[in-house]
Amino acid sequence: MTQSTELDAEDRKIITLARSARARNGVPEGAAVRDETGRTYVAGTVALESLRLSALQTAVAMAVASGAKSLEAAAVVSEAADVSDADRAAVRDLGGPATPVLLAGPDATVRARVTAG
């Protein structure tokens, strides 16, 4: 287990943003990604009849749609025990296999730090 105090300020920021998106929208997951310029993109789970995206997939899509060329880091706040393969693939597609992905619980405690690879 990694305490959020062990993270740098930028990683704490994306976890806080992801947590806020989850709470504000009342969705199962919140996510945030940071692009190569330091811009952040925040999203929640999309669960429409015709479209289903995880919060992390939505955040990556928002970054792509806004012109991001790469990702520095990603964070997801969820009750899930691990980061799904589909979420890691979305981050990998834009950021590459070494991009760090943080998984935090609803209390913002980091439970896992993996790479997109």
C-alpha positions in Angstrom: 0.0 0.0 0.0 1.3 3.4 -0.9 0.2 6.4 1.2 -0.7 9.5 -0.9 1.9 11.5 1.1 4.6 9.4 -0.6 3.5 10.8 -4.0 4.7 13.9 -5.6 2.4 16.9 -5.8 1.4 16.3 -9.4 0.4 12.7 -8.7 -1.6 13.7 -5.6 -3.3 16.3 -7.8 -4.6 13.8 -10.3 -5.8 11.4 -7.6 -7.6 14.3 -5.9 -9.2 15.3 -9.3 -10.2 11.7 -10.0 -11.7 11.4 -6.5 -13.7 14.6 -7.0 -15.1 13.5 -10.3 -16.3 10.2 -8.8 -18.0 12.0 -5.9 -19.4 14.9 -7.8 -20.9 12.7 -10.5 -22.0 9.8 -8.3 -20.3 7.3 -10.6 -18.4 4.1 -9.7 -15.0 5.5 -10.9 -13.3 8.8 -11.4 -10.1 9.2 -13.3 -7.6 11.8 -14.3 -4.7 11.8 -16.8 -1.8 14.3 -17.2 -0.5 14.9 -20.7 3.0 15.8 -21.8 2.4 19.5 -21.3 1.1 19.0 -17.7 -2.6 19.6 -18.7 -5.0 17.3 -16.9 -8.2 15.7 -18.1 -10.8 14.4 -15.6 -13.7 12.1 -16.2 -16.1 9.7 -14.6 -17.6 6.4 -15.8 -19.9 6.7 -18.9 -22.8 4.3 -18.7 -25.2 5.0 -21.5 -27.4 2.5 -23.3 -25.3 2.9 -26.4 -21.9 3.7 -24.9 -20.0 2.3 -22.0 -16.6 3.6 -21.1 -14.6 3.4 -17.9 -13.5 6.6 -16.2 -10.0 6.1 -17.3 -10.9 5.3 -21.0 -13.0 8.5 -20.9 -10.2 10.6 -19.5 -7.8 9.3 -22.2 -10.4 10.0 -24.9 -10.8 13.5 -23.6 -7.0 14.0 -23.8 -6.8 12.7 -27.3 -9.8 14.9 -28.4 -8.0 17.9 -26.9 -4.8 17.3 -28.9 -2.6 15.5 -26.3 0.3 13.7 -27.9 1.4 11.6 -24.9 0.6 11.0 -21.2 2.9 11.4 -18.2 0.6 9.6 -15.7 -2.9 8.4 -15.0 -5.0 7.8 -11.9 -8.2 6.0 -11.2 -10.3 6.1 -8.0 -12.4 3.0 -7.7 -13.5 0.2 -5.4 -11.8 -2.2 -7.9 -9.0 -4.4 -6.8 -6.9 -3.7 -9.9 -6.6 -1.6 -13.0 -8.3 -3.5 -15.9 -6.5 -4.6 -19.0 -8.7 -2.3 -21.1 -7.8 0.7 -19.0 -4.1 -0.1 -19.1 -4.4 -0.5 -22.9 -6.0 2.9 -23.3 -3.3 4.6 -21.3 -0.6 2.6 -23.2 -2.0 3.6 -26.6 -1.4 7.3 -25.8 1.3 7.3 -23.2 3.3 4.1 -24.0 4.0 1.0 -21.9 6.0 2.8 -19.1 3.3 5.3 -18.3 2.5 5.0 -14.5 -1.1 4.2 -13.6 -2.2 4.8 -10.0 -5.2 3.0 -8.5 -6.6 4.6 -5.4 -9.6 3.7 -3.2 -12.4 6.2 -2.5 -10.4 7.5 0.5 -7.5 8.4 -1.9 -5.2 5.8 -0.5 -3.1 4.4 -3.3 -3.6 0.6 -3.5 -1.5 -0.1 -6.6 1.0 1.6 -8.9 1.4 -0.2 -12.2 2.6 0.7 -15.7 0.4 0.7 -18.7 2.7 -1.9 -20.3 
